[in-house]
Amino acid sequence: MPSAPPPDWILQRRREVGDRIRDARLHANLTQEKLAELADMDRQTINRIEQAHASPKLDNLFRIADALDVPLADLVR
């Protein structure tokens, strides 16, 4: 049985996290491809997170924050 879609407030927070990741990536002058390489992830996953099409796993957020050299809290505040 499929689960219900998340409520709007969760989708909004997911978009905010994706925007912060994209902003930090652009500030670091990185492409999605380069960030994916540094974070040991695939580019499609980075894209889905930035576009809020996927809910990022905590482990992936750790990888992204480390690759961007920013505190995790800055991405999810």
Residue pairs with C-beta under 8 A, 6 or more apart in sequence:
6 14
6 55
11 52
14 52
14 55
15 52
17 49
17 52
17 56
17 61
17 75
17 76
18 49
18 50
18 51
18 52
19 50
20 74
20 75
20 76
20 77
21 46
21 49
21 50
21 64
21 68
21 75
22 50
24 68
24 70
24 74
24 75
25 31
25 32
25 35
25 46
25 50
25 68
28 35
28 68
28 69
30 38
30 68
32 43
32 46
32 47
32 50
33 43
35 46
35 64
35 67
35 68
36 42
36 43
36 45
36 46
38 67
39 46
39 60
39 63
39 64
39 66
39 67
40 63
41 60
41 63
41 64
45 54
45 60
46 64
47 53
48 54
49 56
49 60
49 64
56 64
61 72
61 75
61 76
62 72
64 75
65 71
65 72
65 74
65 75
68 75
